[in-house]
Amino acid sequence: MNESRTDKRRKFIKRAGAAGIMSLVPSAVRSVAWAAGSDAPEKKEVKIGFIPLTDCSSVVMASMMEFDKKHGIKIVPSKEASWAAVRDKLVNGELDAAHVLYGLIYGVQNGIGGPKKDMNVLMALNNNGQAITLSSKLNEKGVKDGASLKALVDREKREYTFAQTFPTGTHAMWLYYWLATYGIHPFNDVKAIVVPPPQMVANMRVGNMDGFCVGEPWNNRAIVDKIGFTAVTTQEIWKDHPEKTLGTTAEFVQKYPNTARAMTAAVIDAGRWIDASLSNRQKTAETVADKSYVNTDKDVILARMLGRYDNGIGKTWDDPNYMKFYNDGAVNFPYLSDGMWFMTQHRRWGLLKEDVDYLAIAKKVNRIDIYKDAAAATGTSLPKEPMRSAKLIDGVVWDGRDPKRYAGSFRIKVA
């Protein structure tokens, strides 16, 4: 009788399968079991592109601290020259994934700002930590913020030039949103150009632009070099805004779903490690400052990475909404409403020629299913809803409920 019961128990466990057994395994060790079993990554080495910016840190540290090894893969970071290069290499398969602008992924998905291809956002890499820098020459004319910039543009008629990093990208959208908030049309009243992030400071130094929007450390670099000042941080435009993503093609995820999960889990772990302590942030700043990555002074990176801000014209403050990579998991979830917001701005500025099914596209691009598996593997909590709301700098609330109405509601727009 006892042997019979034992046999039945063995058969039951066998029939339950790997999925059932995995549900009983603590999340902390689940990823190790995945790497050894049928859910092992199909592709063991992945090439992830990045641009020299502070917010590439979780991708770099996932490799340097071997969080990738824990999840059964090897991440090879690949330094790229521009966002256009990242886009092209993702599309043609030279890169498996990338540290990439949220809006770039949606631009490619919709066939704007480059070739059309189905794309996926696996996770958000960071919130906050970008800024709009204006030239010291503008400050000499009394410009300190958006309102005084508007006054100058109205008073002194000339061509004002502002740079962003990619036509559909986050920095373009932050710049346009901020200018429009103060009554400055980003195309009619001023000129917008595209400059790769590491070239921003050099271009401002020789007088090619009046301002730019870019990620750190290039805003702080302009202050240290005494050629510009911070007019506004992007967290002032939208607290805890989405920024870079771990992006790839839908084709890659379809072919290598376990690898996509492992990549995502490794980068989640790295982001959690960065956010865990001051010393970890210091080590991160020291690592990414190297010429192989951002190629600048550690101190230029570290100050704003710790939330210690100096705007370059007399104001210093400790910002609680500095760049975050994990924040107890709140950073990384690929909210549908985040993806939808970028499309509403693409529509606002005439990049999208007509309204699209915003929610359907976001559900297709943002791979919440992959993220949930990675969250389980890393013990990361999930939000209750795939949508979130926020009040932006102009007082307008975005909640994703009526994207078509929202996109068309702005006084200053192209569409």
C-alpha positions in Angstrom: 0.0 0.0 0.0 2.8 2.4 0.9 4.7 1.7 -2.3 1.5 2.3 -4.3 1.0 5.7 -2.7 4.6 6.5 -3.3 4.3 5.6 -7.0 1.1 7.7 -7.3 2.9 10.6 -5.7 5.8 10.3 -8.1 3.5 10.2 -11.1 1.6 13.2 -9.8 4.7 15.3 -9.5 5.9 14.2 -12.9 2.5 15.2 -14.5 2.6 18.5 -12.7 5.6 19.4 -14.9 8.3 22.0 -14.6 5.9 25.0 -14.5 4.1 23.6 -11.4 7.3 22.8 -9.6 8.8 26.2 -10.4 5.9 27.9 -8.7 7.0 26.2 -5.5 10.6 27.4 -5.8 11.5 30.6 -4.0 11.9 33.5 -6.4 15.5 34.2 -5.3 16.7 30.8 -6.7 14.2 30.4 -9.5 16.5 32.0 -12.1 19.3 29.5 -11.4 16.9 26.7 -11.9 15.7 28.3 -15.2 19.2 28.4 -16.5 19.7 24.7 -15.9 16.4 23.5 -17.2 14.1 23.6 -20.2 13.7 27.3 -19.8 17.4 27.9 -20.3 18.3 30.9 -22.5 18.4 29.8 -26.2 21.2 32.3 -26.9 24.0 32.4 -24.3 25.8 35.6 -25.4 23.9 38.8 -26.2 25.2 42.0 -27.6 23.5 45.1 -26.1 24.2 48.5 -27.6 24.5 51.6 -25.5 25.2 55.3 -25.9 27.7 57.1 -23.6 25.2 58.3 -21.0 24.8 57.8 -17.2 21.6 55.9 -17.8 23.4 53.1 -19.6 24.7 52.1 -16.1 22.4 49.1 -15.4 23.3 47.5 -18.7 27.0 48.0 -18.0 26.9 46.8 -14.4 24.8 43.8 -15.4 27.9 42.7 -17.3 30.6 44.0 -15.0 29.0 42.6 -11.8 28.0 39.3 -13.5 24.3 39.5 -12.9 24.1 38.2 -16.4 25.9 35.0 -15.4 23.4 34.4 -12.6 20.7 34.2 -15.3 22.6 32.0 -17.7 23.8 34.5 -20.2 26.8 36.8 -21.0 26.0 40.4 -21.8 28.5 42.1 -24.2 28.0 45.9 -24.0 28.6 47.6 -27.4 29.4 51.4 -27.4 27.5 53.1 -30.3 28.1 56.6 -31.8 24.5 57.8 -32.2 20.9 56.8 -31.7 20.5 56.5 -35.5 23.3 53.8 -35.3 21.5 52.0 -32.5 18.3 52.0 -34.5 19.9 50.7 -37.6 21.9 48.0 -35.8 18.8 46.8 -33.9 16.7 46.7 -37.1 19.3 44.7 -39.1 20.2 42.4 -36.2 23.8 43.6 -35.5 22.6 44.2 -31.9 20.5 41.8 -30.0 19.1 44.6 -27.8 20.0 48.1 -26.7 19.9 50.8 -24.0 17.6 52.9 -26.2 15.2 55.9 -26.2 11.6 55.0 -25.4 10.3 57.1 -28.3 12.8 55.6 -30.7 11.3 52.1 -30.3 7.8 53.5 -30.9 9.1 55.5 -33.9 10.4 52.4 -35.6 7.3 50.5 -34.7 5.2 53.1 -36.5 7.6 53.7 -39.4 8.6 57.2 -38.4 12.2 58.3 -37.8 13.5 55.3 -39.7 12.5 52.0 -41.2 9.3 50.3 -40.0 9.8 47.1 -38.0 7.9 45.4 -35.1 9.7 46.3 -31.9 9.6 45.4 -28.2 10.2 47.2 -25.0 11.3 44.6 -22.4 11.6 47.1 -19.4 12.3 50.7 -18.5 15.9 51.2 -17.5 15.6 54.5 -15.6 13.4 57.3 -14.5 14.4 61.0 -14.4 17.9 62.4 -14.8 17.9 64.4 -18.0 17.9 68.1 -18.4 17.6 71.1 -20.7 20.8 73.1 -20.9 20.9 76.7 -22.2 24.0 78.6 -23.2 25.9 81.0 -20.9 25.4 83.6 -23.7 21.6 83.4 -23.1 22.1 83.8 -19.4 24.1 87.0 -20.1 20.9 88.3 -21.8 18.9 87.6 -18.7 17.6 84.1 -19.4 17.2 81.8 -16.4 14.2 79.7 -17.2 11.4 79.1 -19.7 9.6 82.4 -19.1 12.7 84.5 -19.5 13.6 82.6 -22.6 10.2 83.3 -24.1 10.7 87.0 -23.3 14.1 87.1 -25.1 12.7 85.2 -28.2 9.9 87.7 -28.5 12.2 90.7 -27.9 15.2 89.8 -30.0 14.3 88.3 -33.4 17.0 85.9 -34.7 17.4 82.2 -35.3 17.5 80.3 -32.0 18.8 76.8 -32.3 18.1 73.9 -29.9 19.4 70.4 -30.2 17.9 67.1 -29.2 19.2 63.6 -29.7 16.8 61.9 -32.1 13.6 63.0 -33.9 11.2 60.6 -32.1 13.2 60.2 -28.9 12.6 61.3 -25.3 14.9 64.4 -25.4 13.0 65.8 -28.4 9.7 65.3 -26.6 11.0 66.9 -23.3 12.4 69.8 -25.2 9.3 70.4 -27.3 7.0 70.0 -24.3 9.0 72.5 -22.2 9.3 75.1 -24.9 5.5 74.9 -25.7 4.7 75.2 -22.0 6.1 78.7 -22.1 4.5 79.6 -25.4 7.5 78.9 -27.7 6.6 76.8 -30.8 9.5 74.4 -31.2 9.4 74.6 -35.0 8.0 78.0 -35.9 9.7 80.2 -33.2 13.0 78.3 -33.0 15.0 75.8 -34.9 15.4 72.2 -33.8 18.4 70.1 -34.8 19.7 66.6 -34.0 23.1 66.1 -32.3 24.4 62.8 -30.7 24.7 63.1 -26.9 28.5 63.0 -26.6 28.8 65.9 -29.1 26.4 68.3 -27.4 28.9 70.1 -25.2 31.4 70.6 -28.1 28.7 72.0 -30.3 27.6 74.5 -27.7 31.2 75.5 -27.0 31.7 76.6 -30.6 28.3 78.5 -30.7 26.3 76.1 -32.8 23.3 76.1 -30.5 21.5 78.1 -27.8 20.4 75.1 -25.9 20.0 71.3 -25.8 18.1 68.5 -24.1 20.2 65.4 -23.3 20.9 62.9 -20.7 23.6 63.2 -18.0 26.5 63.6 -17.6 26.5 66.1 -20.6 24.3 68.7 -18.8 26.7 68.8 -15.9 29.7 68.7 -18.2 28.5 72.0 -19.8 28.3 73.6 -16.3 31.7 72.3 -15.3 33.1 73.7 -18.6 31.3 77.0 -17.9 29.5 77.1 -21.2 25.9 76.5 -20.1 23.4 76.2 -17.2 20.5 73.9 -16.4 17.2 75.7 -17.1 15.1 72.7 -16.1 15.5 69.1 -15.2 13.2 66.6 -16.9 11.9 65.4 -13.5 10.5 68.9 -13.2 8.7 68.4 -16.5 7.4 65.0 -15.4 8.3 63.5 -12.0 9.5 59.8 -12.4 9.1 60.0 -16.2 10.0 57.0 -18.4 13.3 57.4 -20.1 15.6 54.7 -21.6 14.4 51.2 -22.2 15.9 47.8 -22.8 14.6 47.5 -26.4 14.8 44.9 -29.1 13.0 43.6 -32.1 9.8 41.5 -31.8 11.6 39.0 -34.0 14.3 38.6 -31.4 11.8 38.0 -28.6 9.9 35.5 -30.7 13.0 33.5 -31.5 14.7 33.8 -28.1 12.0 34.3 -25.4 14.1 32.8 -22.6 17.1 34.9 -23.5 14.8 38.0 -23.5 13.7 37.0 -20.0 17.2 36.4 -18.8 18.4 39.7 -20.2 15.6 41.6 -18.5 16.2 39.8 -15.2 19.9 40.5 -15.2 19.4 44.2 -15.8 16.7 44.4 -13.1 19.2 42.9 -10.7 21.8 45.4 -11.8 19.4 48.4 -11.3 18.5 47.2 -7.9 22.2 46.9 -6.9 22.9 50.4 -8.1 20.0 51.9 -6.1 20.8 49.9 -3.0 23.6 52.1 -1.6 25.7 55.2 -1.9 28.8 53.1 -2.3 27.2 51.2 -5.1 26.4 54.4 -7.0 30.0 55.6 -6.4 31.3 52.3 -7.8 28.9 52.6 -10.8 30.0 56.2 -11.5 33.7 55.1 -11.4 33.0 52.2 -13.7 30.9 54.0 -16.4 33.2 57.0 -16.4 35.9 54.9 -18.1 36.7 55.6 -21.7 35.1 52.3 -22.7 31.8 53.7 -21.6 30.9 57.4 -21.0 34.5 58.7 -21.1 34.3 61.6 -18.7 35.4 62.5 -15.2 33.8 60.4 -12.5 32.8 63.4 -10.4 30.8 64.9 -13.4 28.8 61.7 -13.4 28.5 61.1 -9.6 27.1 64.5 -8.5 23.8 64.3 -10.3 23.7 60.5 -9.9 23.5 61.2 -6.2 20.9 64.0 -6.6 23.4 66.8 -5.8 22.4 69.5 -8.3 24.1 72.8 -9.2 22.3 74.7 -12.1 25.5 76.7 -12.9 24.0 80.1 -12.1 23.9 80.1 -8.4 21.3 77.5 -7.3 22.2 74.2 -5.6 19.9 71.6 -4.2 19.5 68.0 -3.2 16.9 66.5 -5.7 14.9 63.6 -4.3 13.8 62.8 -7.9 17.3 62.1 -9.3 18.0 59.3 -11.8 16.8 56.0 -10.4 17.3 52.5 -11.9 15.1 50.3 -9.7 13.3 52.2 -6.9 11.8 49.0 -5.4 10.8 47.9 -8.9 8.7 51.0 -9.7 11.2 52.1 -12.4 11.3 49.0 -14.5 7.7 48.0 -15.3 6.9 48.7 -19.0 3.7 50.7 -18.4 1.4 50.8 -21.4 0.5 54.4 -20.7 4.2 55.3 -21.0 4.5 54.0 -24.5 1.2 55.6 -25.4 2.4 59.0 -24.2 5.2 59.1 -26.6 2.8 58.3 -29.5 0.5 61.2 -28.4 3.5 63.5 -28.7 4.5 62.1 -32.0 1.0 62.9 -33.1 1.1 66.3 -31.6 4.2 67.3 -33.5 3.1 65.9 -36.8 5.4 62.9 -36.8 2.4 60.6 -36.8 0.1 61.9 -39.6 -3.0 60.5 -38.0 -4.3 59.0 -34.8 -3.5 55.3 -34.3 -4.9 52.6 -31.9 -2.6 53.8 -29.1 -3.5 51.1 -26.6 -3.3 48.2 -29.1 0.2 49.3 -30.3 1.4 49.7 -26.7 0.2 46.2 -25.8 2.1 44.8 -28.8 5.3 46.7 -28.1 5.6 46.6 -24.3 6.2 43.0 -23.4 4.6 42.8 -20.0 4.5 39.0 -20.2 8.3 38.8 -20.5 8.8 41.4 -17.8 6.5 39.5 -15.3 8.6 36.4 -15.8 11.8 38.4 -15.2 10.2 40.0 -12.1 9.4 36.6 -10.7 13.0 35.5 -11.3 14.3 38.5 -9.4 11.7 38.9 -6.7 10.6 42.2 -8.0 7.1 43.5 -7.1 4.6 44.4 -9.8 2.2 47.3 -10.0 -1.5 46.7 -9.7 -2.3 48.2 -13.1 -0.4 48.5 -16.4 -1.4 52.2 -16.6 -0.2 55.1 -14.5 -1.0 58.8 -14.3 1.0 62.0 -13.8 0.6 65.7 -13.8 3.2 67.4 -16.1 4.9 70.8 -15.8 2.0 72.6 -17.6 -0.6 71.2 -15.1 -2.1 68.8 -17.6 -2.7 65.2 -16.3 -1.8 62.2 -18.5 -3.5 58.9 -17.6 -3.8 57.1 -20.9 -7.6 57.0 -20.9 -8.3 59.1 -24.0 -5.0 59.4 -25.9 -6.6 60.7 -29.1 -8.3 63.6 -27.2 -5.1 64.3 -25.2 -2.9 64.4 -28.4 -5.3 67.0 -30.0 -5.8 69.1 -26.9 -2.7 71.2 -26.9 -2.8 74.8 -28.0 0.7 74.6 -29.5 1.1 71.7 -31.9 1.7 70.8 -35.5 -1.0 68.2 -36.1 
